[in-house]
Amino acid sequence: MNIVDISEEVRQAKSRFGIVGNAPALTAAVQRAIKVAPIDLSVLITGESGTGKEFFPKIIHAYGSRKHSKYIAVNCGAIPEGTIDSELFGHEKGAFTGAVASRKGYFEEADGGTIFLDEVAELPLPTQARLLRVLESGEFLKVGSSTVQKTNIRVVAATNVNIAKAIEEGRFREDLYYRLSTVGISVPPLRDRGTDVVLLAKKFALDFSERYRTPSIAFDESAEEIMMHYRWPGNVRQLKNIIEQVALFEAGHDIDADALRPYIPASGMSFMPATVAPDGGAHSYASERELLFNMIFRMRNEIDTLRATIEQIDGSAVRSTSAFTDTSDVVDDMPHSLVKFTPIHDIIRPVQRQPADDADSHALTLEDTERETIRRALERNEGRRKATAQELNISERTLYRKIKEYGLE
């Protein structure tokens, strides 16, 4: 879906709920919410923390047949396990210590309307069983009561948890998952939304300036470039936090890359091209793959340079490039700046020359070199994938995919 294909209904929904951005995946999510709204089905919204999942249940409620009834949002992760059943389903007087009177729960209060269960994967298993009963029959029991009550309610849930993994680990009921996810909506992370990050930054800066009456700020191309290539692990929420800091401390200034960089956490300085596929918003890995291959080629060039340097320093140590067998003692004493990505002996061994009689059967391809590089980097970082990805200067997503592709689990 291209920007020109956005319907007027989608434009109005974005404007009404303050959704900023033209990324195809975001537009598709909004359109999906509008389309499912009139049909009384359960919806599960997935996406990373901070992507703005909370906007979509509001769209579903506003464009549905229940729009004139109550809408209640519940953060399941913020309610203690001991009181979650009482909060959702209510309780009778004397049901537990402190229950001095009967109380309605959210499912009773929102009868006829919509309830949004945010962080639904945080619900304890007994509460999940109660929720499943509501979804299947509309029935529930108050805590401390044996009287079955009915409710007519639409449930929209959201989570940033990998539900498949949670089911595998026994933390989430599989039957509940299928009930909740009759229709699924996936909200894209900020790093996959291309130029949307610049639009959002300008909006947050303008909002801050108007709210607190401070001089406005402007971003130059270098600052926009940093924003578009930073990975934003905290997504829109993190971007807003950073832009508000910049708007406060740099009020009235033009913001360039040097001015913006101090506000971005150094621990997250993992800059990768953020690309959006024109055919539907799926993330493109072509640039990351190219980056990884370029890294390997650079390492090979550094190997050749180091070989020449070693030969000049000590001709007896290495007679020719075909004589390499193990340079660990030499390289381990070299300054780290000479070995940019990985110790040289970790690279040389996989590509050492094979005997002529079996060279064809053992010739290493680029994929072989890539696999060995990742394996040794994992060993050096004791299996810590985040540290390994940072060392190799690739994204964690790319590293996970490569680990699976090469069977390095």
C-alpha positions as CSV (number, residue, x, y, z in Angstrom):
1,M,0.0,0.0,0.0
2,N,1.4,3.3,-1.0
3,I,0.7,6.6,0.7
4,V,-1.6,7.7,-2.2
5,D,-3.8,4.6,-1.5
6,I,-4.8,5.7,2.0
7,S,-8.6,6.0,2.3
8,E,-10.3,9.0,3.7
9,E,-11.5,6.9,6.5
10,V,-8.0,6.0,7.5
11,R,-6.9,9.6,7.3
12,Q,-9.7,10.7,9.6
13,A,-8.9,7.9,12.1
14,K,-5.3,9.0,12.2
15,S,-6.2,12.6,12.7
16,R,-8.8,11.8,15.3
17,F,-6.5,9.7,17.5
18,G,-3.3,11.6,16.9
19,I,-1.6,8.8,14.9
20,V,1.4,10.3,13.0
21,G,3.1,8.5,10.2
22,N,2.7,7.2,6.6
23,A,4.6,3.9,6.9
24,P,2.7,1.2,4.9
25,A,2.7,-1.2,7.9
26,L,1.2,1.4,10.2
27,T,-1.5,2.4,7.7
28,A,-2.3,-1.3,7.1
29,A,-2.8,-1.7,10.9
30,V,-5.1,1.3,11.1
31,Q,-7.1,0.0,8.2
32,R,-7.4,-3.4,9.7
33,A,-8.7,-2.0,13.0
34,I,-11.3,0.0,11.1
35,K,-12.4,-3.0,9.1
36,V,-12.8,-5.3,12.1
37,A,-14.5,-2.7,14.2
38,P,-18.1,-3.4,13.1
39,I,-17.7,-7.2,13.5
40,D,-18.0,-8.2,17.2
41,L,-14.8,-10.4,17.3
42,S,-12.0,-10.5,19.8
43,V,-8.8,-8.8,18.7
44,L,-5.2,-9.3,19.8
45,I,-2.8,-6.4,19.1
46,T,0.9,-7.3,19.1
47,G,4.0,-5.1,18.9
48,E,7.0,-4.0,20.9
49,S,6.7,-1.9,24.0
50,G,6.2,1.8,23.1
51,T,4.9,1.4,19.6
52,G,1.4,2.8,20.4
53,K,-0.7,-0.3,20.7
54,E,-3.2,1.5,22.9
55,F,-4.5,3.6,20.0
56,F,-6.0,0.6,18.2
57,P,-8.6,-0.6,20.7
58,K,-9.9,3.0,20.8
59,I,-10.3,2.9,17.0
60,I,-12.1,-0.5,17.2
61,H,-14.4,0.8,19.9
62,A,-15.1,4.2,18.1
63,Y,-15.8,2.6,14.7
64,G,-17.9,-0.3,16.1
65,S,-21.5,-0.8,17.2
66,R,-20.6,-0.4,20.9
67,K,-19.2,3.1,20.5
68,H,-22.0,4.6,22.7
69,S,-21.3,2.2,25.5
70,K,-18.5,2.1,28.0
71,Y,-14.8,1.7,27.1
72,I,-12.5,0.5,29.9
73,A,-8.8,0.0,29.6
74,V,-7.1,-2.3,32.1
75,N,-3.3,-2.7,32.5
76,C,-3.1,-6.3,33.6
77,G,0.6,-6.0,34.4
78,A,0.0,-3.2,36.9
79,I,-2.5,-5.1,39.1
80,P,-1.1,-7.4,41.8
81,E,-1.8,-11.1,41.3
82,G,-3.7,-11.3,44.6
83,T,-6.3,-8.7,43.5
84,I,-6.5,-9.2,39.7
85,D,-9.6,-11.5,39.9
86,S,-11.4,-9.0,42.1
87,E,-10.6,-6.1,39.8
88,L,-11.8,-7.9,36.7
89,F,-14.8,-9.9,38.0
90,G,-15.7,-8.1,41.2
91,H,-16.1,-9.7,44.7
92,E,-18.8,-10.3,47.4
93,K,-18.7,-8.8,50.8
94,G,-16.4,-10.9,53.1
95,A,-14.8,-12.7,50.2
96,F,-11.4,-11.9,51.6
97,T,-9.8,-9.8,54.3
98,G,-10.6,-6.2,53.5
99,A,-13.7,-6.9,51.4
100,V,-16.0,-4.8,53.5
101,A,-18.6,-4.5,50.7
102,S,-19.5,-6.0,47.4
103,R,-17.8,-4.6,44.4
104,K,-18.4,-4.7,40.7
105,G,-15.5,-5.7,38.4
106,Y,-14.5,-4.3,35.1
107,F,-16.4,-6.9,33.2
108,E,-19.6,-6.0,34.9
109,E,-19.0,-2.3,34.7
110,A,-18.3,-2.4,31.0
111,D,-21.3,-4.7,30.1
112,G,-22.4,-3.8,26.6
113,G,-19.2,-2.0,25.8
114,T,-15.5,-2.8,25.2
115,I,-12.8,-3.8,27.6
116,F,-9.1,-3.4,26.6
117,L,-6.7,-5.8,28.4
118,D,-3.2,-4.3,28.0
119,E,-0.3,-6.6,28.8
120,V,-2.7,-9.6,28.8
121,A,0.2,-12.1,28.8
122,E,0.9,-10.9,32.4
123,L,-2.3,-12.5,33.7
124,P,-1.8,-15.4,36.1
125,L,-3.0,-18.8,34.8
126,P,-6.1,-19.0,37.1
127,T,-7.2,-15.6,35.8
128,Q,-6.6,-16.8,32.3
129,A,-9.1,-19.6,32.9
130,R,-11.7,-17.2,34.1
131,L,-11.1,-14.9,31.1
132,L,-11.5,-17.9,28.7
133,R,-14.9,-18.7,30.2
134,V,-16.0,-15.1,29.6
135,L,-14.9,-15.2,26.0
136,E,-16.6,-18.6,25.4
137,S,-19.9,-18.1,27.2
138,G,-20.0,-14.5,28.6
139,E,-20.3,-16.0,32.1
140,F,-18.2,-15.2,35.2
141,L,-18.3,-15.6,38.9
142,K,-17.5,-12.8,41.4
143,V,-14.8,-13.7,43.9
144,G,-16.5,-15.3,46.9
145,S,-19.8,-16.0,45.0
146,S,-21.4,-19.1,43.5
147,T,-23.9,-17.2,41.4
148,V,-23.1,-17.2,37.7
149,Q,-23.4,-13.7,36.1
150,K,-23.6,-12.9,32.4
151,T,-21.9,-10.0,30.5
152,N,-22.1,-8.9,26.9
153,I,-18.7,-7.4,26.2
154,R,-16.1,-7.1,23.5
155,V,-12.5,-7.9,24.5
156,V,-9.5,-6.3,22.8
157,A,-6.2,-7.4,24.2
158,A,-2.6,-6.4,23.6
159,T,0.9,-7.7,24.4
160,N,4.5,-7.2,23.7
161,V,5.4,-10.7,24.7
162,N,6.2,-13.5,22.3
163,I,3.0,-15.5,22.9
164,A,4.3,-18.6,21.1
165,K,7.2,-18.8,23.5
166,A,5.0,-18.0,26.5
167,I,2.7,-20.9,25.5
168,E,5.7,-23.2,25.1
169,E,6.9,-22.3,28.6
170,G,3.5,-22.9,30.1
171,R,3.0,-19.2,31.0
172,F,0.0,-18.6,28.7
173,R,-2.9,-20.9,27.8
174,E,-3.0,-21.9,24.2
175,D,-6.8,-22.1,24.1
176,L,-7.0,-18.6,25.4
177,Y,-4.6,-17.4,22.7
178,Y,-6.8,-18.7,20.0
179,R,-9.9,-17.1,21.6
180,L,-8.2,-13.7,21.9
181,S,-6.6,-13.7,18.5
182,T,-9.7,-14.2,16.3
183,V,-8.3,-11.2,14.5
184,G,-4.7,-10.1,14.9
185,I,-3.2,-6.6,14.4
186,S,0.6,-6.1,14.3
187,V,1.9,-2.7,15.1
188,P,5.3,-2.1,13.5
189,P,8.3,-0.9,15.5
190,L,9.6,2.6,15.0
191,R,12.8,1.5,13.3
192,D,10.8,-0.1,10.5
193,R,8.7,3.1,9.8
194,G,11.3,5.0,7.8
195,T,10.8,8.8,7.7
196,D,7.9,8.5,10.3
197,V,10.6,9.0,13.0
198,V,11.3,12.6,11.7
199,L,7.6,13.4,11.5
200,L,7.1,12.3,15.0
201,A,10.1,14.1,16.3
202,K,8.9,17.4,14.8
203,K,5.5,16.8,16.3
204,F,6.8,16.1,19.8
205,A,9.1,19.2,19.6
206,L,6.2,21.4,18.5
207,D,3.9,20.0,21.2
208,F,6.5,20.7,23.8
209,S,7.1,24.2,22.6
210,E,3.4,25.0,22.6
211,R,2.6,23.4,26.0
212,Y,5.4,25.1,27.9
213,R,5.8,28.2,25.7
214,T,9.5,27.6,25.0
215,P,11.3,28.7,21.9
216,S,11.0,26.1,19.1
217,I,13.7,23.9,17.8
218,A,14.5,22.6,14.3
219,F,16.4,19.6,13.1
220,D,18.9,19.7,10.3
221,E,19.6,16.8,7.9
222,S,22.4,15.4,10.0
223,A,20.1,15.1,13.0
224,E,17.3,13.6,10.9
225,E,19.8,11.0,9.5
226,I,20.8,9.9,13.1
227,M,17.1,9.6,14.1
228,M,16.3,7.5,11.0
229,H,19.2,5.1,11.5
230,Y,19.0,4.7,15.3
231,R,17.2,1.5,16.3
232,W,14.9,3.0,18.9
233,P,14.6,0.0,21.2
234,G,12.0,2.0,23.2
235,N,10.1,3.0,20.0
236,V,7.8,6.0,20.0
237,R,7.9,6.3,23.8
238,Q,11.7,6.6,23.8
239,L,11.6,9.1,20.9
240,K,9.2,11.3,22.7
241,N,11.2,11.3,25.9
242,I,14.4,12.2,24.1
243,I,12.8,14.9,21.9
244,E,11.3,16.6,25.0
245,Q,14.7,16.7,26.7
246,V,16.2,18.2,23.6
247,A,13.3,20.7,23.3
248,L,14.0,21.8,26.9
249,F,17.7,22.1,27.0
250,E,18.3,23.2,23.4
251,A,15.3,25.6,23.2
252,G,15.5,28.0,20.3
253,H,18.5,26.3,18.6
254,D,18.9,24.4,15.3
255,I,19.7,20.8,16.2
256,D,22.4,19.0,14.3
257,A,23.9,15.6,14.8
258,D,26.4,16.8,17.4
259,A,23.7,18.4,19.4
260,L,21.4,15.4,19.3
261,R,23.9,12.6,19.9
262,P,24.4,13.3,23.7
263,Y,20.7,12.7,24.3
264,I,20.8,9.2,22.7
265,P,21.9,6.4,25.1
266,A,25.4,5.3,24.3
267,S,24.6,1.7,25.1
268,G,22.0,1.7,22.3
269,M,24.2,3.3,19.7
270,S,23.5,0.5,17.2
271,F,22.9,2.4,14.0
272,M,21.3,0.4,11.2
273,P,19.5,1.5,8.0
274,A,15.8,1.4,8.8
275,T,14.1,0.3,5.6
276,V,10.4,-0.1,4.8
277,A,9.4,-2.4,2.0
278,P,7.2,-0.6,-0.5
279,D,4.9,-3.6,-0.9
280,G,3.5,-3.9,2.6
281,G,5.8,-2.6,5.3
282,A,7.8,-5.8,5.9
283,H,11.3,-5.2,7.2
284,S,14.0,-5.6,4.5
285,Y,17.2,-7.5,5.5
286,A,19.1,-6.7,2.3
287,S,21.0,-3.8,3.8
288,E,21.9,-5.8,7.0
289,R,23.1,-8.7,4.9
290,E,25.2,-6.5,2.7
291,L,26.7,-4.9,5.9
292,L,27.6,-8.2,7.3
293,F,29.3,-9.3,4.0
294,N,31.1,-6.0,3.8
295,M,32.4,-6.5,7.3
296,I,33.8,-9.9,6.3
297,F,35.4,-8.4,3.2
298,R,37.0,-5.7,5.4
299,M,38.3,-8.3,7.8
300,R,39.9,-10.2,4.9
301,N,41.5,-7.0,3.7
302,E,42.9,-6.4,7.2
303,I,44.2,-10.0,7.2
304,D,46.1,-9.3,4.0
305,T,47.5,-6.0,5.5
306,L,48.6,-7.7,8.7
307,R,50.2,-10.5,6.8
308,A,52.3,-8.0,4.8
309,T,53.2,-6.2,8.0
310,I,54.2,-9.3,9.8
311,E,56.3,-10.4,6.9
312,Q,58.1,-7.1,6.9
313,I,58.8,-7.2,10.6
314,D,59.9,-10.8,10.9
315,G,60.4,-12.6,7.6
316,S,61.1,-15.8,9.4
317,A,57.7,-15.8,11.0
318,V,55.7,-15.9,7.8
319,R,57.3,-16.8,4.5
320,S,54.2,-16.4,2.4
321,T,50.4,-16.1,2.7
322,S,50.1,-19.8,1.9
323,A,52.2,-20.7,4.9
324,F,49.7,-19.5,7.6
325,T,48.8,-22.1,10.1
326,D,48.4,-20.3,13.5
327,T,49.3,-16.8,14.4
328,S,47.7,-16.7,17.8
329,D,50.8,-15.8,19.7
330,V,51.7,-12.9,17.4
331,V,48.2,-11.5,17.2
332,D,47.3,-11.8,20.8
333,D,50.1,-9.3,21.6
334,M,49.0,-6.8,19.0
335,P,47.0,-3.7,19.9
336,H,43.3,-4.1,19.7
337,S,43.0,-1.3,17.2
338,L,44.7,-3.6,14.6
339,V,42.1,-6.3,15.1
340,K,38.9,-4.4,14.6
341,F,36.3,-7.0,14.8
342,T,37.8,-10.3,15.9
343,P,41.2,-11.8,16.7
344,I,43.1,-12.5,13.5
345,H,43.8,-16.2,14.4
346,D,40.0,-16.7,14.7
347,I,39.6,-15.7,11.0
348,I,42.8,-17.2,9.5
349,R,42.2,-20.8,10.6
350,P,38.9,-21.2,8.8
351,V,40.4,-19.9,5.5
352,Q,43.8,-21.6,5.6
353,R,45.0,-23.3,2.4
354,Q,44.0,-26.9,2.1
355,P,46.3,-29.5,0.5
356,A,46.0,-29.7,-3.3
357,D,44.4,-33.1,-3.3
358,D,41.3,-32.1,-1.3
359,A,41.1,-28.4,-1.9
360,D,38.0,-28.7,-4.0
361,S,36.1,-30.7,-1.3
362,H,37.0,-28.2,1.5
363,A,37.0,-24.9,-0.3
364,L,35.2,-22.4,1.9
365,T,32.5,-20.1,0.6
366,L,31.5,-16.7,1.9
367,E,28.7,-18.4,3.9
368,D,31.3,-20.7,5.5
369,T,33.4,-17.7,6.6
370,E,30.3,-15.9,7.8
371,R,29.2,-18.9,9.9
372,E,32.6,-19.3,11.5
373,T,32.9,-15.6,12.3
374,I,29.6,-15.6,14.1
375,R,30.4,-18.9,15.9
376,R,33.7,-17.6,17.3
377,A,32.1,-14.2,18.2
378,L,29.5,-16.2,20.2
379,E,32.2,-18.1,22.0
380,R,34.1,-15.0,22.9
381,N,30.9,-13.4,24.3
382,E,29.9,-16.7,26.1
383,G,26.7,-16.9,24.1
384,R,25.5,-13.5,24.9
385,R,23.7,-12.5,21.7
386,K,23.4,-8.8,22.4
387,A,27.1,-8.4,23.0
388,T,27.8,-10.6,20.0
389,A,25.6,-8.4,17.7
390,Q,27.4,-5.3,19.0
391,E,30.8,-6.7,18.3
392,L,29.8,-7.7,14.8
393,N,28.1,-4.4,14.2
394,I,24.8,-6.0,13.2
395,S,21.3,-6.0,14.6
396,E,20.2,-8.6,17.1
397,R,17.4,-9.6,14.7
398,T,20.0,-10.4,12.0
399,L,22.1,-12.3,14.4
400,Y,19.2,-14.5,15.6
401,R,18.3,-15.2,12.0
402,K,21.9,-16.1,11.1
403,I,22.2,-18.3,14.2
404,K,19.1,-20.2,13.1
405,E,20.2,-20.4,9.5
406,Y,23.6,-21.8,10.3
407,G,22.4,-24.1,13.1
408,L,24.4,-22.4,15.8
409,E,21.8,-22.6,18.6
